[in-house]
Amino acid sequence: MTARGAAGIAVAVIGILLACAALISLPGAGTATTSCLTASGTTPDEEAHSGPGPVGIWSADQIANAAVIVTVGQRMQFPARGWVIAVAAAMQESSLINTPSGDRDSVGLFQQRPSQGWGTPEQLRDPHYAASRFYTKLLTTPGWHSMPLARAAQHVQRSGYPQAYAKWEPDAVRVIAAVTAAHHRCAALAIAAAPAARNPDGSWPQQQCSIRPDPTTGAGCITPRLYHLVQQAAAAGFPPPGCYRVDDHGEHPTGQACDWMMTGGREASGLQKAHGDAMAAWVVANADRLGIRYVIWFRMIWTPDDGWHPYNNPYGGNDPSGWHTNHVHISVR
């Protein structure tokens, strides 16, 4: 992975790590938002409430320590290349385990030694402190962001095995991608949508396809409730959708559905998949406010009565569009 490739990870996470960290202190935050940092799951709504879990050979506890390293790097305004160097160094030194001791007087994630001025044993057992000391030392390395990972890490760590850090670069990149994707889903849950208009008795009013033309396609029409969803999704940071289209089924022709593309057409993966997961999490969390009828994403469909369950693709082809693996479909009442 090149410095340019690693730096691309940062695009999806600026502001997200801090937003997620703040969730547990938001007024009214309950178990749903808090658990997104600690639980694990498989379906989109379960994943939306999950934190980073096992990745390859790395356990959930090890990934949690990597998340601390990334968070500290972001707070210190390091680019993603710095996170990769730091996580790879900790993989080599401690296997991402916050060890209370090690060789000689080495302590913590980076096996830093109090006798060499890194800090007290108590300080070095704090992953936040240990990571900040690593990054501070890295800053003293001229050109660290463009040099080979092992050379940059060795300037900080002064290891007897200076080339050993290099082998962890691919794993560090994968772990960071998983950490930032989980935080992306988590951050989405912190953004509450403004409620759509209801009748005085709480029911949903019947609406005509009265907004002409559909502002997302320039053709046809959409209902005010769908337009409200489009506006709220934009405020939450999601990309513009396409809504009205001529069809012989579904809610697109009646102005009650939109598709939010996550790719240019191919199946989503990596951060694109994470963006789709985040949107699915956000709309389900706000379904009652927005009058959501159903959501389809990545071979799964969500309804208010049944939650997430497998989607049987009754109308689409056997391709990313048919299985909704490149876009999030949302229909409103």
GUGU-327637 format. One record per residue (C-alpha): residue number from 1; residue in one letter; x, y, z. Coordinates in nm, 3 decimals, decimal comma, always signed. Example, Ala and Ser with C-alpha at 12.3 -4.5 7.8 and 13.67 -1.06 7.14 Angstrom:
residues 2
{k->1	r->A	x->+1,230	y->-0,450	z->+0,780}
{k->2	r->S	x->+1,367	y->-0,106	z->+0,714}
***
This chain:
residues 333
{k->1	r->M	x->+0,000	y->+0,000	z->+0,000}
{k->2	r->T	x->+0,144	y->+0,336	z->-0,103}
{k->3	r->A	x->+0,128	y->+0,655	z->+0,102}
{k->4	r->R	x->-0,132	y->+0,783	z->-0,146}
{k->5	r->G	x->-0,347	y->+0,473	z->-0,101}
{k->6	r->A	x->-0,329	y->+0,487	z->+0,275}
{k->7	r->A	x->-0,406	y->+0,857	z->+0,275}
{k->8	r->G	x->-0,728	y->+0,782	z->+0,088}
{k->9	r->I	x->-0,865	y->+0,618	z->+0,402}
{k->10	r->A	x->-0,875	y->+0,960	z->+0,566}
{k->11	r->V	x->-1,141	y->+1,092	z->+0,327}
{k->12	r->A	x->-1,416	y->+0,891	z->+0,491}
{k->13	r->V	x->-1,323	y->+0,956	z->+0,852}
{k->14	r->I	x->-1,244	y->+1,324	z->+0,908}
{k->15	r->G	x->-1,474	y->+1,429	z->+1,188}
{k->16	r->I	x->-1,627	y->+1,081	z->+1,218}
{k->17	r->L	x->-1,398	y->+0,939	z->+1,485}
{k->18	r->L	x->-1,463	y->+1,230	z->+1,718}
{k->19	r->A	x->-1,836	y->+1,221	z->+1,647}
{k->20	r->C	x->-1,849	y->+0,855	z->+1,745}
{k->21	r->A	x->-1,646	y->+0,907	z->+2,058}
{k->22	r->A	x->-1,896	y->+1,172	z->+2,167}
{k->23	r->L	x->-2,199	y->+0,945	z->+2,125}
{k->24	r->I	x->-2,189	y->+0,803	z->+2,474}
{k->25	r->S	x->-2,221	y->+1,152	z->+2,623}
{k->26	r->L	x->-2,499	y->+1,284	z->+2,400}
{k->27	r->P	x->-2,813	y->+1,384	z->+2,594}
{k->28	r->G	x->-3,063	y->+1,102	z->+2,564}
{k->29	r->A	x->-2,817	y->+0,857	z->+2,411}
{k->30	r->G	x->-2,933	y->+0,509	z->+2,501}
{k->31	r->T	x->-2,815	y->+0,155	z->+2,454}
{k->32	r->A	x->-2,859	y->+0,167	z->+2,077}
{k->33	r->T	x->-2,599	y->+0,436	z->+2,024}
{k->34	r->T	x->-2,367	y->+0,327	z->+2,302}
{k->35	r->S	x->-2,362	y->-0,035	z->+2,187}
{k->36	r->C	x->-2,252	y->+0,057	z->+1,838}
{k->37	r->L	x->-1,904	y->+0,088	z->+1,983}
{k->38	r->T	x->-1,906	y->-0,245	z->+2,164}
{k->39	r->A	x->-2,140	y->-0,505	z->+2,010}
{k->40	r->S	x->-2,108	y->-0,713	z->+1,696}
{k->41	r->G	x->-2,363	y->-0,819	z->+1,436}
{k->42	r->T	x->-2,422	y->-0,944	z->+1,086}
{k->43	r->T	x->-2,730	y->-0,779	z->+0,933}
{k->44	r->P	x->-2,729	y->-0,408	z->+0,840}
{k->45	r->D	x->-2,925	y->-0,297	z->+1,145}
{k->46	r->E	x->-2,709	y->-0,510	z->+1,373}
{k->47	r->E	x->-2,391	y->-0,385	z->+1,207}
{k->48	r->A	x->-2,516	y->-0,030	z->+1,245}
{k->49	r->H	x->-2,499	y->-0,080	z->+1,622}
{k->50	r->S	x->-2,162	y->-0,250	z->+1,615}
{k->51	r->G	x->-1,808	y->-0,143	z->+1,677}
{k->52	r->P	x->-1,503	y->-0,291	z->+1,507}
{k->53	r->G	x->-1,491	y->-0,666	z->+1,563}
{k->54	r->P	x->-1,234	y->-0,931	z->+1,468}
{k->55	r->V	x->-1,041	y->-0,865	z->+1,146}
{k->56	r->G	x->-0,836	y->-1,155	z->+1,013}
{k->57	r->I	x->-0,609	y->-1,275	z->+1,292}
{k->58	r->W	x->-0,685	y->-0,971	z->+1,507}
{k->59	r->S	x->-0,940	y->-1,007	z->+1,789}
{k->60	r->A	x->-1,199	y->-0,749	z->+1,888}
{k->61	r->D	x->-0,980	y->-0,638	z->+2,181}
{k->62	r->Q	x->-0,680	y->-0,592	z->+1,952}
{k->63	r->I	x->-0,891	y->-0,399	z->+1,703}
{k->64	r->A	x->-1,016	y->-0,177	z->+1,985}
{k->65	r->N	x->-0,654	y->-0,089	z->+2,066}
{k->66	r->A	x->-0,592	y->-0,010	z->+1,699}
{k->67	r->A	x->-0,898	y->+0,218	z->+1,710}
{k->68	r->V	x->-0,739	y->+0,412	z->+1,997}
{k->69	r->I	x->-0,421	y->+0,458	z->+1,794}
{k->70	r->V	x->-0,622	y->+0,587	z->+1,497}
{k->71	r->T	x->-0,829	y->+0,819	z->+1,716}
{k->72	r->V	x->-0,519	y->+0,971	z->+1,875}
{k->73	r->G	x->-0,361	y->+1,019	z->+1,533}
{k->74	r->Q	x->-0,673	y->+1,192	z->+1,405}
{k->75	r->R	x->-0,687	y->+1,422	z->+1,706}
{k->76	r->M	x->-0,322	y->+1,511	z->+1,654}
{k->77	r->Q	x->-0,407	y->+1,590	z->+1,288}
{k->78	r->F	x->-0,188	y->+1,315	z->+1,142}
{k->79	r->P	x->-0,273	y->+1,196	z->+0,791}
{k->80	r->A	x->-0,371	y->+0,834	z->+0,743}
{k->81	r->R	x->-0,013	y->+0,735	z->+0,656}
{k->82	r->G	x->+0,080	y->+0,812	z->+1,017}
{k->83	r->W	x->-0,196	y->+0,585	z->+1,147}
{k->84	r->V	x->-0,068	y->+0,299	z->+0,931}
{k->85	r->I	x->+0,288	y->+0,341	z->+1,060}
{k->86	r->A	x->+0,170	y->+0,356	z->+1,422}
{k->87	r->V	x->-0,065	y->+0,057	z->+1,399}
{k->88	r->A	x->+0,199	y->-0,153	z->+1,218}
{k->89	r->A	x->+0,455	y->-0,064	z->+1,484}
{k->90	r->A	x->+0,218	y->-0,172	z->+1,761}
{k->91	r->M	x->+0,142	y->-0,495	z->+1,575}
{k->92	r->Q	x->+0,513	y->-0,579	z->+1,575}
{k->93	r->E	x->+0,589	y->-0,463	z->+1,928}
{k->94	r->S	x->+0,291	y->-0,601	z->+2,122}
{k->95	r->S	x->+0,052	y->-0,770	z->+1,877}
{k->96	r->L	x->-0,186	y->-0,484	z->+1,960}
{k->97	r->I	x->-0,210	y->-0,607	z->+2,320}
{k->98	r->N	x->-0,168	y->-0,352	z->+2,599}
{k->99	r->T	x->+0,085	y->-0,561	z->+2,789}
{k->100	r->P	x->+0,181	y->-0,455	z->+3,143}
{k->101	r->S	x->+0,543	y->-0,563	z->+3,087}
{k->102	r->G	x->+0,780	y->-0,697	z->+2,826}
{k->103	r->D	x->+1,148	y->-0,716	z->+2,742}
{k->104	r->R	x->+1,348	y->-0,543	z->+3,016}
{k->105	r->D	x->+1,124	y->-0,258	z->+3,133}
{k->106	r->S	x->+0,915	y->-0,229	z->+2,814}
{k->107	r->V	x->+0,547	y->-0,145	z->+2,867}
{k->108	r->G	x->+0,224	y->-0,120	z->+2,669}
{k->109	r->L	x->+0,117	y->-0,122	z->+2,304}
{k->110	r->F	x->+0,448	y->+0,012	z->+2,171}
{k->111	r->Q	x->+0,670	y->-0,155	z->+2,435}
{k->112	r->Q	x->+0,811	y->+0,184	z->+2,530}
{k->113	r->R	x->+1,068	y->+0,191	z->+2,812}
{k->114	r->P	x->+1,041	y->+0,423	z->+3,112}
{k->115	r->S	x->+1,419	y->+0,405	z->+3,148}
{k->116	r->Q	x->+1,452	y->+0,569	z->+2,806}
{k->117	r->G	x->+1,231	y->+0,865	z->+2,890}
{k->118	r->W	x->+0,903	y->+0,757	z->+2,731}
{k->119	r->G	x->+0,705	y->+0,807	z->+3,053}
{k->120	r->T	x->+0,618	y->+0,627	z->+3,373}
{k->121	r->P	x->+0,494	y->+0,265	z->+3,361}
{k->122	r->E	x->+0,147	y->+0,388	z->+3,456}
{k->123	r->Q	x->+0,143	y->+0,642	z->+3,173}
{k->124	r->L	x->+0,267	y->+0,392	z->+2,916}
{k->125	r->R	x->-0,005	y->+0,146	z->+3,009}
{k->126	r->D	x->-0,256	y->+0,407	z->+2,889}
{k->127	r->P	x->-0,298	y->+0,342	z->+2,512}
{k->128	r->H	x->-0,390	y->+0,705	z->+2,447}
{k->129	r->Y	x->-0,072	y->+0,829	z->+2,613}
{k->130	r->A	x->+0,146	y->+0,565	z->+2,449}
{k->131	r->A	x->+0,008	y->+0,646	z->+2,103}
{k->132	r->S	x->+0,055	y->+1,019	z->+2,152}
{k->133	r->R	x->+0,421	y->+0,962	z->+2,248}
{k->134	r->F	x->+0,472	y->+0,751	z->+1,935}
{k->135	r->Y	x->+0,323	y->+1,020	z->+1,711}
{k->136	r->T	x->+0,520	y->+1,297	z->+1,882}
{k->137	r->K	x->+0,846	y->+1,111	z->+1,814}
{k->138	r->L	x->+0,738	y->+1,037	z->+1,456}
{k->139	r->L	x->+0,707	y->+1,410	z->+1,394}
{k->140	r->T	x->+1,081	y->+1,446	z->+1,454}
{k->141	r->T	x->+1,155	y->+1,223	z->+1,152}
{k->142	r->P	x->+1,211	y->+1,440	z->+0,842}
{k->143	r->G	x->+1,012	y->+1,306	z->+0,547}
{k->144	r->W	x->+0,847	y->+1,030	z->+0,749}
{k->145	r->H	x->+0,528	y->+1,043	z->+0,540}
{k->146	r->S	x->+0,709	y->+0,948	z->+0,219}
{k->147	r->M	x->+0,967	y->+0,698	z->+0,344}
{k->148	r->P	x->+0,921	y->+0,320	z->+0,371}
{k->149	r->L	x->+0,714	y->+0,222	z->+0,672}
{k->150	r->A	x->+0,988	y->+0,020	z->+0,840}
{k->151	r->R	x->+1,232	y->+0,311	z->+0,823}
{k->152	r->A	x->+0,981	y->+0,555	z->+0,975}
{k->153	r->A	x->+0,880	y->+0,313	z->+1,252}
{k->154	r->Q	x->+1,243	y->+0,230	z->+1,330}
{k->155	r->H	x->+1,326	y->+0,599	z->+1,375}
{k->156	r->V	x->+1,071	y->+0,605	z->+1,655}
{k->157	r->Q	x->+1,119	y->+0,262	z->+1,812}
{k->158	r->R	x->+1,493	y->+0,188	z->+1,769}
{k->159	r->S	x->+1,425	y->-0,186	z->+1,747}
{k->160	r->G	x->+1,682	y->-0,464	z->+1,718}
{k->161	r->Y	x->+1,475	y->-0,589	z->+1,422}
{k->162	r->P	x->+1,425	y->-0,277	z->+1,210}
{k->163	r->Q	x->+1,281	y->-0,452	z->+0,903}
{k->164	r->A	x->+1,017	y->-0,645	z->+1,098}
{k->165	r->Y	x->+0,768	y->-0,359	z->+1,087}
{k->166	r->A	x->+0,725	y->-0,376	z->+0,708}
{k->167	r->K	x->+0,542	y->-0,709	z->+0,707}
{k->168	r->W	x->+0,253	y->-0,560	z->+0,905}
{k->169	r->E	x->+0,168	y->-0,281	z->+0,661}
{k->170	r->P	x->-0,106	y->-0,474	z->+0,472}
{k->171	r->D	x->-0,270	y->-0,583	z->+0,799}
{k->172	r->A	x->-0,249	y->-0,231	z->+0,938}
{k->173	r->V	x->-0,429	y->-0,094	z->+0,633}
{k->174	r->R	x->-0,704	y->-0,358	z->+0,657}
{k->175	r->V	x->-0,754	y->-0,299	z->+1,029}
{k->176	r->I	x->-0,771	y->+0,078	z->+0,984}
{k->177	r->A	x->-1,028	y->+0,037	z->+0,706}
{k->178	r->A	x->-1,241	y->-0,179	z->+0,938}
{k->179	r->V	x->-1,208	y->+0,065	z->+1,226}
{k->180	r->T	x->-1,304	y->+0,368	z->+1,020}
{k->181	r->A	x->-1,596	y->+0,184	z->+0,856}
{k->182	r->A	x->-1,740	y->+0,090	z->+1,196}
{k->183	r->H	x->-1,704	y->+0,448	z->+1,317}
{k->184	r->H	x->-1,877	y->+0,567	z->+1,002}
{k->185	r->R	x->-2,181	y->+0,351	z->+1,078}
{k->186	r->C	x->-2,172	y->+0,463	z->+1,439}
{k->187	r->A	x->-2,153	y->+0,832	z->+1,350}
{k->188	r->A	x->-2,457	y->+0,803	z->+1,125}
{k->189	r->L	x->-2,671	y->+0,709	z->+1,424}
{k->190	r->A	x->-2,588	y->+1,038	z->+1,595}
{k->191	r->I	x->-2,770	y->+1,242	z->+1,327}
{k->192	r->A	x->-3,141	y->+1,263	z->+1,402}
{k->193	r->A	x->-3,371	y->+1,352	z->+1,113}
{k->194	r->A	x->-3,637	y->+1,619	z->+1,152}
{k->195	r->P	x->-3,977	y->+1,446	z->+1,161}
{k->196	r->A	x->-4,198	y->+1,454	z->+0,854}
{k->197	r->A	x->-4,547	y->+1,607	z->+0,884}
{k->198	r->R	x->-4,821	y->+1,388	z->+1,035}
{k->199	r->N	x->-5,192	y->+1,427	z->+1,097}
{k->200	r->P	x->-5,299	y->+1,549	z->+1,444}
{k->201	r->D	x->-5,378	y->+1,188	z->+1,540}
{k->202	r->G	x->-5,027	y->+1,075	z->+1,445}
{k->203	r->S	x->-5,122	y->+0,902	z->+1,121}
{k->204	r->W	x->-4,956	y->+0,972	z->+0,788}
{k->205	r->P	x->-5,153	y->+1,201	z->+0,557}
{k->206	r->Q	x->-5,226	y->+1,090	z->+0,202}
{k->207	r->Q	x->-4,998	y->+1,284	z->-0,032}
{k->208	r->Q	x->-5,006	y->+1,347	z->-0,403}
{k->209	r->C	x->-4,705	y->+1,340	z->-0,633}
{k->210	r->S	x->-4,712	y->+1,718	z->-0,630}
{k->211	r->I	x->-4,351	y->+1,836	z->-0,642}
{k->212	r->R	x->-4,282	y->+1,885	z->-1,014}
{k->213	r->P	x->-4,037	y->+1,821	z->-1,156}
{k->214	r->D	x->-3,859	y->+1,580	z->-0,926}
{k->215	r->P	x->-3,556	y->+1,790	z->-0,821}
{k->216	r->T	x->-3,329	y->+1,483	z->-0,827}
{k->217	r->T	x->-3,400	y->+1,383	z->-1,188}
{k->218	r->G	x->-3,562	y->+1,689	z->-1,346}
{k->219	r->A	x->-3,856	y->+1,476	z->-1,461}
{k->220	r->G	x->-4,182	y->+1,342	z->-1,321}
{k->221	r->C	x->-4,274	y->+1,423	z->-0,964}
{k->222	r->I	x->-4,224	y->+1,321	z->-0,601}
{k->223	r->T	x->-4,435	y->+1,354	z->-0,287}
{k->224	r->P	x->-4,358	y->+1,610	z->-0,016}
{k->225	r->R	x->-4,271	y->+1,328	z->+0,224}
{k->226	r->L	x->-4,011	y->+1,187	z->-0,013}
{k->227	r->Y	x->-3,870	y->+1,534	z->-0,072}
{k->228	r->H	x->-3,837	y->+1,572	z->+0,305}
{k->229	r->L	x->-3,637	y->+1,246	z->+0,314}
{k->230	r->V	x->-3,409	y->+1,373	z->+0,036}
{k->231	r->Q	x->-3,344	y->+1,694	z->+0,229}
{k->232	r->Q	x->-3,276	y->+1,513	z->+0,557}
{k->233	r->A	x->-3,041	y->+1,265	z->+0,390}
{k->234	r->A	x->-2,846	y->+1,553	z->+0,238}
{k->235	r->A	x->-2,823	y->+1,722	z->+0,579}
{k->236	r->A	x->-2,683	y->+1,396	z->+0,719}
{k->237	r->G	x->-2,409	y->+1,399	z->+0,455}
{k->238	r->F	x->-2,531	y->+1,135	z->+0,212}
{k->239	r->P	x->-2,497	y->+1,177	z->-0,167}
{k->240	r->P	x->-2,780	y->+1,301	z->-0,391}
{k->241	r->P	x->-3,022	y->+1,026	z->-0,499}
{k->242	r->G	x->-3,226	y->+0,955	z->-0,809}
{k->243	r->C	x->-3,599	y->+0,929	z->-0,736}
{k->244	r->Y	x->-3,867	y->+0,944	z->-1,005}
{k->245	r->R	x->-3,850	y->+0,709	z->-1,299}
{k->246	r->V	x->-4,096	y->+0,542	z->-1,533}
{k->247	r->D	x->-4,152	y->+0,178	z->-1,435}
{k->248	r->D	x->-4,427	y->-0,082	z->-1,418}
{k->249	r->H	x->-4,384	y->-0,159	z->-1,047}
{k->250	r->G	x->-4,272	y->-0,012	z->-0,718}
{k->251	r->E	x->-4,282	y->+0,340	z->-0,582}
{k->252	r->H	x->-4,047	y->+0,523	z->-0,820}
{k->253	r->P	x->-4,330	y->+0,601	z->-1,067}
{k->254	r->T	x->-4,551	y->+0,736	z->-0,786}
{k->255	r->G	x->-4,278	y->+0,961	z->-0,647}
{k->256	r->Q	x->-4,238	y->+0,764	z->-0,325}
{k->257	r->A	x->-3,893	y->+0,606	z->-0,366}
{k->258	r->C	x->-3,530	y->+0,702	z->-0,426}
{k->259	r->D	x->-3,205	y->+0,518	z->-0,494}
{k->260	r->W	x->-2,880	y->+0,636	z->-0,337}
{k->261	r->M	x->-2,587	y->+0,508	z->-0,544}
{k->262	r->M	x->-2,276	y->+0,400	z->-0,353}
{k->263	r->T	x->-2,071	y->+0,310	z->-0,664}
{k->264	r->G	x->-2,064	y->+0,384	z->-1,035}
{k->265	r->G	x->-2,244	y->+0,055	z->-1,098}
{k->266	r->R	x->-2,034	y->-0,228	z->-0,961}
{k->267	r->E	x->-2,097	y->-0,401	z->-0,628}
{k->268	r->A	x->-1,991	y->-0,191	z->-0,330}
{k->269	r->S	x->-1,694	y->-0,299	z->-0,120}
{k->270	r->G	x->-1,465	y->-0,148	z->+0,141}
{k->271	r->L	x->-1,552	y->+0,208	z->+0,227}
{k->272	r->Q	x->-1,828	y->+0,220	z->-0,037}
{k->273	r->K	x->-1,995	y->-0,070	z->+0,142}
{k->274	r->A	x->-1,941	y->+0,112	z->+0,471}
{k->275	r->H	x->-2,111	y->+0,422	z->+0,330}
{k->276	r->G	x->-2,411	y->+0,213	z->+0,229}
{k->277	r->D	x->-2,417	y->+0,047	z->+0,571}
{k->278	r->A	x->-2,409	y->+0,391	z->+0,729}
{k->279	r->M	x->-2,702	y->+0,513	z->+0,522}
{k->280	r->A	x->-2,904	y->+0,199	z->+0,593}
{k->281	r->A	x->-2,832	y->+0,243	z->+0,964}
{k->282	r->W	x->-2,931	y->+0,609	z->+0,957}
{k->283	r->V	x->-3,261	y->+0,563	z->+0,774}
{k->284	r->V	x->-3,368	y->+0,267	z->+0,990}
{k->285	r->A	x->-3,283	y->+0,462	z->+1,305}
{k->286	r->N	x->-3,502	y->+0,746	z->+1,174}
{k->287	r->A	x->-3,771	y->+0,533	z->+1,009}
{k->288	r->D	x->-4,054	y->+0,643	z->+1,237}
{k->289	r->R	x->-3,964	y->+1,010	z->+1,192}
{k->290	r->L	x->-3,948	y->+0,986	z->+0,814}
{k->291	r->G	x->-4,239	y->+0,755	z->+0,736}
{k->292	r->I	x->-4,024	y->+0,480	z->+0,587}
{k->293	r->R	x->-4,208	y->+0,194	z->+0,414}
{k->294	r->Y	x->-3,904	y->-0,023	z->+0,347}
{k->295	r->V	x->-3,529	y->-0,014	z->+0,279}
{k->296	r->I	x->-3,332	y->-0,246	z->+0,048}
{k->297	r->W	x->-2,954	y->-0,274	z->+0,068}
{k->298	r->F	x->-2,706	y->-0,547	z->-0,012}
{k->299	r->R	x->-2,942	y->-0,843	z->-0,059}
{k->300	r->M	x->-3,141	y->-0,748	z->+0,251}
{k->301	r->I	x->-3,473	y->-0,568	z->+0,298}
{k->302	r->W	x->-3,596	y->-0,386	z->+0,608}
{k->303	r->T	x->-3,961	y->-0,330	z->+0,697}
{k->304	r->P	x->-4,107	y->-0,184	z->+1,017}
{k->305	r->D	x->-4,280	y->-0,512	z->+1,103}
{k->306	r->D	x->-4,006	y->-0,762	z->+1,022}
{k->307	r->G	x->-3,679	y->-0,572	z->+1,049}
{k->308	r->W	x->-3,396	y->-0,691	z->+0,824}
{k->309	r->H	x->-3,447	y->-1,014	z->+0,631}
{k->310	r->P	x->-3,322	y->-1,160	z->+0,300}
{k->311	r->Y	x->-3,435	y->-0,985	z->-0,018}
{k->312	r->N	x->-3,559	y->-1,218	z->-0,292}
{k->313	r->N	x->-3,505	y->-0,981	z->-0,585}
{k->314	r->P	x->-3,848	y->-1,029	z->-0,749}
{k->315	r->Y	x->-3,799	y->-0,771	z->-1,027}
{k->316	r->G	x->-3,427	y->-0,712	z->-1,079}
{k->317	r->G	x->-3,161	y->-0,894	z->-1,274}
{k->318	r->N	x->-2,884	y->-1,105	z->-1,129}
{k->319	r->D	x->-2,652	y->-0,806	z->-1,103}
{k->320	r->P	x->-2,556	y->-0,534	z->-0,850}
{k->321	r->S	x->-2,860	y->-0,324	z->-0,939}
{k->322	r->G	x->-3,103	y->-0,614	z->-0,903}
{k->323	r->W	x->-2,959	y->-0,723	z->-0,570}
{k->324	r->H	x->-2,915	y->-0,364	z->-0,450}
{k->325	r->T	x->-2,546	y->-0,411	z->-0,379}
{k->326	r->N	x->-2,453	y->-0,081	z->-0,545}
{k->327	r->H	x->-2,733	y->+0,141	z->-0,412}
{k->328	r->V	x->-2,959	y->+0,189	z->-0,112}
{k->329	r->H	x->-3,328	y->+0,190	z->-0,209}
{k->330	r->I	x->-3,571	y->+0,371	z->+0,024}
{k->331	r->S	x->-3,949	y->+0,387	z->-0,014}
{k->332	r->V	x->-4,175	y->+0,607	z->+0,196}
{k->333	r->R	x->-4,540	y->+0,567	z->+0,291}
***
